[in-house]
Amino acid sequence: MSKFSKDEFLRYSRQMMLCEIGSKGQEKIRAAKVIVIGAGGLGCPVLQYLAGAGIGTLGIVDFDRVELHNLHRQVLYTTQDIGKSKAQLAAERIKMQNPAIETIVFNEMLTETNAEKILAPFDIVIDGSDNFPTRYLVNDMAVKLNKIIVYGTIYNFEGQLAVFNYNGSKNLRHLYPEAPNPEDVPSCNENGVLGMVPGILGLYMALTTLQLVTGLFDKSNRLFLFDFSGFGIRQLSY
């Protein structure tokens, strides 16, 4: 087992004190390769906390640029960043937070042409995208490549979280065989969003990812439904 540097030991000491993590768990975290689809409301907290925990390699996929209306929820960015690449900025910010990690930036739209090449090097795919075509593309390509998917989505004050394609578990198409009509599920641009909602769900997605990396995850084939207005969480088996 590789030894930790003094800086690494000090940086991660508090989580390594947990018996569920320890040095062996931190080794797994450092060796993990995780890619985040979307550096927006969900992706920002996911990236921040996974970088803080020491995930060794973080990929970031986002072709969008920062706009003023993003700033109330996409907390990696500032007013001075308007017009700049989200993926590049996100990589710079989390490297400032933790210089020991490696970041790989994909400043491009995920498509059927490039998805396999982009996703193939990573162990876990975190889907923080905001549209159904991308979600189903991520799912289908991750299943083809046998990659674990951490799936999250929000609507008003509600959120959904699931882990797909883990040790033979089901995937998005088992739960929702076909994408719904976009008109039936308006996006944040059409329906609005309170900034804390994707922030909270993003933290759950980051925690779930760390559980997967360290072997602590035991919630296969379950969909978690969050009601952030009433502080309720339900589990549905599928």
C-alpha positions in Angstrom: 0.0 0.0 0.0 1.3 3.4 -0.9 2.2 5.7 1.9 0.5 9.1 2.4 2.6 12.2 2.4 2.5 14.5 5.5 0.2 16.9 3.7 -2.2 14.1 2.6 -2.3 12.7 6.1 -3.1 16.1 7.6 -5.6 16.9 4.9 -7.6 13.7 5.2 -6.9 12.9 8.9 -10.4 13.6 10.2 -12.1 11.3 7.7 -9.4 8.7 8.1 -10.2 8.6 11.8 -13.5 7.0 11.0 -13.2 3.2 11.3 -15.3 2.9 8.1 -12.7 4.8 6.1 -9.2 4.5 7.7 -6.1 4.4 5.6 -7.4 1.6 3.4 -10.5 3.5 2.5 -8.5 6.6 1.8 -6.3 4.6 -0.6 -9.4 3.6 -2.5 -10.6 7.2 -2.6 -7.2 8.3 -3.9 -7.2 5.6 -6.6 -10.8 6.3 -7.8 -11.6 7.9 -11.2 -14.9 9.7 -11.2 -16.5 11.7 -14.0 -19.2 14.3 -13.4 -21.6 15.1 -16.2 -22.6 18.7 -15.8 -20.9 21.4 -13.7 -24.1 23.1 -12.7 -26.3 23.1 -9.7 -25.8 19.4 -8.9 -22.2 19.2 -10.3 -20.8 22.1 -8.2 -21.3 20.6 -4.8 -20.5 17.1 -6.0 -17.1 18.3 -7.4 -16.3 20.4 -4.3 -16.9 17.6 -1.8 -15.3 14.8 -3.8 -12.2 17.0 -4.4 -12.2 17.7 -0.6 -12.4 14.0 0.1 -9.4 13.3 -2.1 -10.9 11.5 -5.1 -7.8 11.0 -7.2 -9.1 11.8 -10.7 -12.1 13.9 -11.4 -13.4 14.3 -15.0 -15.7 17.3 -15.7 -18.0 17.4 -18.7 -19.8 20.7 -19.6 -19.9 22.8 -22.7 -21.8 25.7 -21.1 -20.6 29.1 -20.0 -21.4 30.9 -16.8 -24.4 33.2 -16.8 -25.7 35.6 -14.2 -28.8 33.5 -13.4 -26.5 30.5 -12.6 -24.8 32.2 -9.6 -27.5 31.7 -7.0 -27.0 27.9 -7.1 -23.7 27.1 -8.9 -21.5 28.2 -6.1 -18.1 27.4 -7.7 -18.5 30.6 -9.8 -18.5 34.3 -9.2 -19.8 37.4 -11.0 -16.4 37.9 -12.6 -16.7 34.4 -14.2 -19.7 35.3 -16.4 -19.1 34.2 -20.0 -16.3 31.8 -19.1 -16.2 28.0 -19.5 -17.9 26.2 -16.5 -15.8 23.0 -16.9 -12.5 24.9 -17.0 -13.4 27.1 -14.1 -14.7 24.2 -12.0 -11.4 22.4 -12.6 -9.4 25.4 -11.6 -11.4 26.0 -8.4 -11.3 22.4 -7.1 -7.6 22.3 -7.9 -7.2 25.3 -5.7 -9.1 23.5 -3.0 -7.0 20.3 -3.4 -3.9 20.5 -5.6 -3.2 16.8 -5.1 -6.1 15.6 -7.3 -6.0 15.3 -11.1 -8.7 17.0 -13.1 -9.6 16.2 -16.7 -11.7 18.8 -18.5 -14.1 18.0 -21.4 -15.4 21.4 -22.5 -17.8 19.9 -25.0 -21.3 18.5 -25.3 -21.6 14.8 -24.6 -22.9 13.1 -27.8 -23.3 9.6 -29.2 -20.1 10.2 -31.1 -17.8 11.1 -28.1 -19.6 9.5 -25.1 -17.7 6.2 -25.2 -14.3 7.7 -25.5 -15.0 10.2 -22.7 -16.6 7.8 -20.2 -14.4 4.8 -20.7 -11.4 5.7 -18.5 -13.6 6.3 -15.4 -14.9 4.0 -12.7 -18.1 5.9 -11.7 -20.2 8.3 -13.8 -22.2 10.9 -11.9 -25.1 12.2 -13.9 -25.8 15.8 -12.9 -27.2 16.7 -16.3 -30.3 18.8 -16.8 -32.0 17.2 -19.9 -33.4 13.8 -20.7 -31.5 13.1 -23.9 -28.2 13.4 -22.0 -29.5 11.3 -19.1 -30.4 8.5 -21.3 -27.2 8.7 -23.3 -25.2 8.6 -20.1 -27.2 5.6 -18.9 -26.9 3.6 -22.1 -23.2 4.2 -22.6 -22.4 3.5 -18.9 -24.3 0.2 -19.2 -22.4 -0.6 -22.4 -19.1 0.1 -20.7 -20.2 -1.5 -17.3 -19.8 1.7 -15.4 -21.6 2.6 -12.1 -24.0 5.5 -12.4 -24.9 7.9 -9.6 -28.1 9.5 -10.8 -29.7 12.7 -9.5 -32.5 15.0 -10.6 -34.6 17.8 -9.1 -38.0 19.3 -9.7 -39.3 22.2 -7.6 -38.6 21.2 -4.0 -38.2 17.5 -4.8 -35.2 15.4 -5.7 -34.5 11.8 -6.8 -31.3 9.8 -6.3 -30.4 6.3 -7.4 -27.4 4.2 -8.2 -27.6 2.3 -11.5 -25.6 -0.6 -13.0 -23.9 -1.5 -9.7 -22.9 -5.2 -9.4 -25.5 -6.2 -11.8 -28.3 -3.9 -10.5 -30.9 -2.3 -12.7 -30.5 0.9 -14.7 -32.5 4.0 -15.6 -34.4 2.2 -18.4 -35.7 -0.4 -15.9 -37.2 2.5 -13.9 -38.2 4.7 -16.8 -38.0 2.8 -20.1 -38.4 5.9 -22.2 -37.7 9.6 -21.7 -40.9 11.6 -20.8 -42.1 14.4 -23.0 -40.0 17.4 -22.0 -43.1 19.5 -21.9 -44.4 17.3 -19.1 -41.3 17.9 -16.9 -40.2 21.6 -17.3 -36.5 22.4 -16.7 -35.1 24.9 -14.2 -35.1 27.5 -16.9 -38.9 27.0 -17.3 -40.0 26.1 -13.8 -37.5 27.8 -11.5 -35.3 26.4 -8.8 -34.2 27.4 -5.2 -30.4 27.2 -5.1 -30.3 25.1 -1.9 -32.3 22.2 -3.5 -29.6 21.0 -6.0 -27.0 21.9 -3.4 -28.5 19.4 -0.9 -29.1 16.7 -3.4 -25.5 17.2 -4.8 -24.2 16.5 -1.3 -26.1 13.2 -1.1 -24.8 12.3 -4.6 -21.2 13.0 -3.4 -21.8 10.9 -0.2 -23.2 8.1 -2.2 -20.2 8.1 -4.5 -17.8 7.9 -1.5 -19.8 5.0 -0.2 -19.4 3.2 -3.5 -15.7 3.9 -3.7 -15.0 2.6 -0.2 -17.4 -0.4 -0.4 -19.9 1.0 2.1 -22.9 1.2 -0.4 -25.7 -1.3 0.2 -28.8 0.3 -1.4 -29.0 -1.3 -4.8 -32.3 -1.1 -6.8 -33.7 1.7 -4.7 -34.9 5.1 -5.7 -34.7 7.8 -3.0 -37.3 10.5 -3.1 -36.5 13.7 -1.3 -39.1 16.3 -0.3 -37.0 19.3 0.7 -40.1 21.4 1.6 -41.2 18.9 4.3 -37.7 17.4 5.0 -38.9 13.9 4.1 -37.1 11.0 2.4 -38.7 7.9 1.0 -37.2 4.7 -0.5 -38.8 2.8 -3.3 -37.6 -0.6 -4.5 -37.7 -1.3 -8.2 
